C-alpha cells in the first residue's frame, strides 16, 4: 500500500508547536470566582521571581506583570529548553462596584491570588418597608371639611 508523503505537513506541525509555546508564555492562565462579598482571582505564574510581581490599577484596568529569568549557567550544553522566560503581563478591564483600593495579593507555590472586595455601595441591601394605615387625624380633618347637608 502506498503512503502519501507531504513534506509541508511536518513543517506545519513543528511551526504550530513553536507558536503554541509562544502563546503559552505570553499568557497567565487564571480562575475567577465570587465568594460572598469579594472576588478571588488566581493566576498561574510558575517560576516567577516574587520580587518582580507587580499589580496595579489605573482607570478601571487591572494590570499584572511578572518576570521569569533565564537560568544562566556556565559550561552547559542545553538538550532541551522549552520553559518560557521573559515578562508575563495581563490586563483585565474591571467594572464599577469593586473596591480597587483594597485589593490584597499573595503569591504561594507559583500562584498569584488577588482578593478584590465588592464596594460598599455595590453590595446588595435590604430596604425596610414601613407598614401602617392612614393616620387617624387626617381622616377626621377630611370629614370635618365636608359640606353639611
Backbone as numpy.savetxt, mean C-alpha at the origin, in Angstrom:
# Nx Ny Nz CAx CAy CAz Cx Cy Cz
10.17 -39.77 -37.22 9.33 -38.60 -37.22 10.23 -37.37 -37.22
9.96 -36.46 -38.09 10.77 -35.26 -38.21 10.31 -34.22 -37.19
11.26 -33.56 -36.55 10.93 -32.47 -35.63 11.31 -31.16 -36.28
10.52 -30.20 -36.02 10.75 -28.88 -36.61 11.62 -28.05 -35.66
12.67 -27.48 -36.18 13.57 -26.67 -35.37 13.32 -25.19 -35.66
13.09 -24.45 -34.61 12.88 -23.00 -34.74 14.00 -22.30 -33.97
14.98 -21.74 -34.67 16.12 -21.12 -33.97 15.71 -19.90 -33.15
14.61 -19.27 -33.49 14.20 -18.07 -32.76 13.43 -18.40 -31.49
12.91 -19.61 -31.40 12.13 -19.99 -30.23 13.00 -19.95 -28.96
14.20 -20.53 -29.04 15.08 -20.54 -27.87 15.54 -19.13 -27.51
15.87 -18.31 -28.51 16.24 -16.92 -28.23 15.09 -16.16 -27.58
13.89 -16.39 -28.07 12.72 -15.73 -27.51 12.50 -16.14 -26.06
12.68 -17.42 -25.77 12.53 -17.92 -24.40 13.56 -17.30 -23.47
14.82 -17.26 -23.90 15.88 -16.67 -23.07 15.65 -15.18 -22.86
15.25 -14.49 -23.92 14.98 -13.06 -23.81 13.83 -12.81 -22.83
12.80 -13.64 -22.86 11.67 -13.52 -21.93 12.10 -13.72 -20.50
13.03 -14.64 -20.23 13.54 -14.86 -18.88 14.30 -13.64 -18.38
15.10 -13.04 -19.24 15.86 -11.85 -18.85 14.91 -10.70 -18.51
13.91 -10.49 -19.36 12.95 -9.42 -19.09 12.16 -9.68 -17.82
11.80 -10.92 -17.57 11.05 -11.25 -16.35 11.90 -10.95 -15.12
13.19 -11.25 -15.18 14.08 -10.96 -14.05 14.18 -9.46 -13.82
14.27 -8.67 -14.91 14.33 -7.21 -14.77 13.05 -6.66 -14.16
11.90 -7.17 -14.61 10.62 -6.70 -14.06 10.51 -7.05 -12.59
10.96 -8.24 -12.20 10.89 -8.66 -10.80 11.77 -7.77 -9.93
12.90 -7.34 -10.45 13.79 -6.50 -9.65 13.25 -5.10 -9.49
12.40 -4.67 -10.40 11.90 -3.29 -10.34 10.64 -3.16 -9.49
10.06 -4.28 -9.05 8.83 -4.20 -8.28 9.05 -4.75 -6.88
8.13 -4.37 -6.02 8.09 -4.89 -4.67 6.74 -5.56 -4.49
6.68 -6.87 -4.45 5.38 -7.51 -4.22 4.79 -7.02 -2.91
3.47 -6.83 -2.90 2.85 -6.29 -1.69 1.52 -6.96 -1.39
1.14 -6.89 -0.14 -0.19 -7.27 0.34 -0.74 -6.06 1.07
-2.03 -5.81 0.91 -2.67 -4.67 1.58 -4.02 -5.12 2.10
-4.29 -4.81 3.35 -5.59 -5.14 3.93 -5.96 -4.13 5.01
-7.25 -4.10 5.35 -7.73 -3.23 6.41 -8.03 -4.10 7.63
-7.57 -3.64 8.78 -7.82 -4.33 10.05 -8.33 -3.28 11.03
-9.63 -3.27 11.25 -10.20 -2.29 12.18 -10.08 -0.89 11.64
-9.40 -0.02 12.40 -9.29 1.39 12.02 -7.92 1.74 11.43
-7.28 0.76 10.79 -6.02 1.05 10.10 -5.83 0.08 8.94
-4.98 0.49 8.00 -4.60 -0.34 6.87 -3.19 -0.87 7.13
-2.92 -2.08 6.65 -1.61 -2.70 6.81 -1.09 -3.05 5.42
0.13 -2.62 5.14 0.78 -2.84 3.85 2.08 -3.60 4.11
2.21 -4.79 3.50 3.43 -5.59 3.60 4.11 -5.55 2.23
5.40 -5.20 2.22 6.18 -5.16 0.98 7.40 -6.06 1.14
7.61 -6.94 0.17 8.78 -7.81 0.20 10.01 -7.05 -0.28
11.01 -7.00 0.58 12.29 -6.36 0.25 13.44 -7.26 0.72
13.52 -8.46 0.18 14.56 -9.37 0.66 15.96 -8.85 0.35
16.80 -8.90 1.36 18.19 -8.50 1.18 18.44 -7.00 1.15
17.39 -6.20 1.34 17.59 -4.74 1.34 18.28 -4.32 2.62
19.19 -3.37 2.50 19.87 -2.81 3.66 18.87 -1.94 4.42
18.58 -2.24 5.68 17.58 -1.46 6.44 17.88 0.04 6.48
19.14 0.41 6.40 19.51 1.82 6.42 19.14 2.57 5.15
18.84 1.85 4.08 18.49 2.50 2.81 17.00 2.63 2.60
16.20 2.04 3.48 14.75 2.07 3.30 14.24 3.48 3.61
13.48 4.03 2.67 12.94 5.38 2.82 11.46 5.35 2.49
10.65 5.85 3.41 9.20 5.95 3.20 8.85 7.43 3.31
8.18 7.96 2.27 7.80 9.37 2.29 6.41 9.56 1.71
5.77 10.66 2.09 4.44 11.00 1.59 4.49 12.44 1.11
3.99 12.65 -0.13 3.90 14.00 -0.67 2.70 14.05 -1.60
1.82 15.01 -1.36 0.63 15.21 -2.21 -0.13 13.90 -2.45
-0.43 13.19 -1.38 -1.22 11.96 -1.45 -0.54 10.85 -2.24
0.79 10.91 -2.34 1.55 9.85 -2.98 2.52 9.27 -1.95
2.37 7.97 -1.70 3.24 7.26 -0.77 4.37 6.65 -1.60
5.61 6.96 -1.24 6.77 6.47 -1.98 7.63 5.63 -1.05
7.98 4.43 -1.51 8.85 3.53 -0.76 10.06 3.25 -1.62
11.26 3.43 -1.05 12.51 3.16 -1.76 13.41 2.32 -0.85
14.19 1.45 -1.48 15.17 0.65 -0.75 16.29 0.28 -1.71
17.41 -0.08 -1.16 18.59 -0.39 -1.96 19.12 -1.77 -1.59
19.42 -2.55 -2.61 20.13 -3.81 -2.40 21.45 -3.68 -3.13
22.53 -3.79 -2.40 23.85 -3.61 -3.01 24.41 -4.95 -3.44
25.21 -4.90 -4.48 25.85 -6.10 -5.01 26.97 -6.54 -4.08
27.14 -7.83 -3.99 28.26 -8.34 -3.21 29.52 -8.16 -4.04
30.49 -7.55 -3.45 31.76 -7.35 -4.16 32.84 -8.11 -3.40
33.19 -9.23 -3.94 34.22 -10.06 -3.32 35.36 -10.23 -4.30
36.54 -10.06 -3.80 37.71 -10.19 -4.65 37.98 -11.66 -5.00
38.54 -11.83 -6.17 39.01 -13.13 -6.62 37.93 -14.21 -6.59
36.75 -13.89 -7.16 35.69 -14.89 -7.29 35.31 -15.01 -8.75
34.87 -16.17 -9.12 34.37 -16.41 -10.47 32.89 -16.74 -10.33
32.05 -15.83 -10.79 30.61 -16.02 -10.67 30.15 -17.13 -11.61
29.38 -18.07 -11.11 28.82 -19.14 -11.92 27.36 -18.85 -12.24
26.72 -18.14 -11.37 25.35 -17.68 -11.60 25.16 -16.41 -10.78
24.52 -15.44 -11.37 24.27 -14.18 -10.67 22.89 -13.70 -11.09
21.86 -14.18 -10.39 20.48 -13.91 -10.77 19.77 -12.96 -9.81
20.30 -12.76 -8.62 19.63 -11.90 -7.65 19.78 -10.44 -8.06
18.68 -9.74 -8.21 18.75 -8.36 -8.66 19.36 -7.44 -7.60
20.07 -6.43 -8.07 20.64 -5.41 -7.20 20.22 -4.04 -7.71
20.36 -3.06 -6.86 20.01 -1.71 -7.26 18.94 -1.13 -6.35
18.23 -0.15 -6.88 17.21 0.55 -6.10 15.83 0.01 -6.42
15.12 -0.32 -5.39 13.71 -0.69 -5.50 12.91 0.58 -5.23
11.86 0.81 -5.96 11.00 1.97 -5.71 9.58 1.63 -6.09
8.66 2.11 -5.27 7.24 1.91 -5.56 6.47 3.12 -5.05
5.52 3.58 -5.87 4.68 4.71 -5.49 3.23 4.27 -5.52
2.49 4.69 -4.51 1.08 4.38 -4.41 0.31 5.67 -4.20
-0.74 5.86 -4.99 -1.63 7.01 -4.79 -2.61 6.63 -3.69
-2.70 7.45 -2.66 -3.59 7.16 -1.54 -4.71 8.19 -1.50
-5.88 7.73 -1.16 -7.04 8.61 -1.10 -7.11 9.38 0.21
-8.11 10.25 0.28 -8.34 11.01 1.50 -8.86 10.06 2.56
-8.80 10.48 3.79 -9.33 9.67 4.87 -8.29 8.86 5.61
-7.01 9.06 5.29 -5.94 8.36 5.99 -5.11 9.36 6.77
-4.65 8.96 7.93 -3.79 9.80 8.76 -2.34 9.57 8.34
-1.94 10.20 7.25 -0.62 9.96 6.67 0.51 10.48 7.55
0.21 11.34 8.49 1.22 11.84 9.41 1.49 10.88 10.56
0.75 9.78 10.64 0.92 8.82 11.73 1.25 7.41 11.23
1.89 7.30 10.07 2.29 6.00 9.54 3.40 5.42 10.40
3.29 4.13 10.69 4.34 3.42 11.41 4.96 2.39 10.47
6.29 2.23 10.54 6.98 1.31 9.64 7.93 0.42 10.42
7.93 -0.88 10.08 8.88 -1.83 10.65 9.43 -2.69 9.52
10.67 -3.15 9.69 11.31 -4.01 8.70 11.84 -5.25 9.43
11.22 -6.40 9.15 11.59 -7.64 9.82 11.63 -8.77 8.80
12.70 -9.54 8.81 12.84 -10.72 7.96 12.60 -10.41 6.48
13.06 -9.26 6.01 12.94 -8.91 4.59 11.59 -8.37 4.19
10.71 -8.11 5.17 9.38 -7.58 4.87 9.22 -6.23 5.56
8.90 -5.21 4.76 8.59 -3.88 5.28 7.09 -3.83 5.54
6.70 -3.48 6.76 5.29 -3.39 7.12 4.97 -1.95 7.48
3.98 -1.39 6.78 3.50 -0.05 7.07 2.10 -0.17 7.66
1.88 0.51 8.77 0.56 0.58 9.38 0.07 2.01 9.21
-1.05 2.17 8.50 -1.57 3.49 8.16 -2.94 3.65 8.80
-3.05 4.52 9.81 -4.34 4.68 10.49 -5.35 5.44 9.63
-6.62 5.12 9.84 -7.71 5.86 9.22 -7.85 7.17 10.00
-8.03 8.29 9.30 -8.18 9.59 9.95 -9.46 9.60 10.79
-9.43 10.35 11.87 -10.59 10.41 12.77 -11.85 10.86 12.05
-11.74 11.85 11.18 -12.93 12.35 10.50 -13.45 11.39 9.43
-12.68 10.35 9.10 -13.12 9.39 8.09 -13.68 8.10 8.72
-13.57 7.99 10.04 -14.06 6.78 10.70 -15.59 6.82 10.74
-16.20 5.66 10.57 -17.66 5.62 10.67 -18.10 5.92 12.10
-19.19 6.61 12.23 -19.69 6.91 13.57 -21.20 6.83 13.57
-21.72 6.59 14.72 -23.16 6.47 14.91 -23.70 7.84 15.28
-24.79 8.23 14.63 -25.45 9.50 14.95 -26.67 9.18 15.80
-26.74 9.80 16.96 -27.86 9.56 17.86 -29.09 10.33 17.36
-30.20 9.64 17.30 -31.46 10.24 16.86 -32.29 10.54 18.11
-32.71 11.79 18.21 -33.54 12.19 19.35 -34.98 11.78 19.09
-35.61 11.20 20.09 -37.01 10.80 20.00 -37.84 11.69 20.90
-39.01 12.01 20.47 -39.88 12.78 21.34 -41.07 13.31 20.56
-42.14 13.60 21.30 -43.34 14.17 20.70 -43.23 15.68 20.68
-44.17 16.32 20.02 -44.17 17.78 20.01 -44.33 18.28 21.44
-43.71 19.33 21.76 -43.87 19.86 23.12 -45.33 20.25 23.37
-45.78 20.01 24.57 -47.17 20.32 24.95 -47.48 21.80 24.82
-46.55 22.66 25.15 -46.78 24.10 25.12 -47.13 24.57 23.71
-46.50 24.02 22.72 -46.79 24.41 21.35 -48.21 24.03 20.98
-48.67 22.91 21.46 -50.03 22.47 21.18 -51.04 23.42 21.83
-50.80 23.84 23.04 -51.71 24.74 23.76 -51.77 26.09 23.07
-50.61 26.61 22.68 -50.59 27.92 22.02 -51.34 27.86 20.71
-51.24 26.80 19.99 -51.90 26.70 18.70 -53.41 26.69 18.89
-53.90 26.03 19.91 -55.35 26.01 20.13 -55.84 27.33 20.67
-55.02 28.10 21.38 -55.44 29.39 21.91 -55.57 30.42 20.82
-54.82 30.28 19.74 -54.89 31.24 18.67 -56.02 30.96 17.70
-56.64 29.82 17.79 -57.71 29.48 16.86 -58.91 30.37 17.11
-59.60 30.87 16.07 -60.75 31.78 16.26 -61.91 31.07 16.92
-62.59 31.77 17.77 -63.74 31.20 18.47 -64.92 31.15 17.54
-65.68 30.10 17.65 -66.86 30.02 16.80 -68.13 30.25 17.54
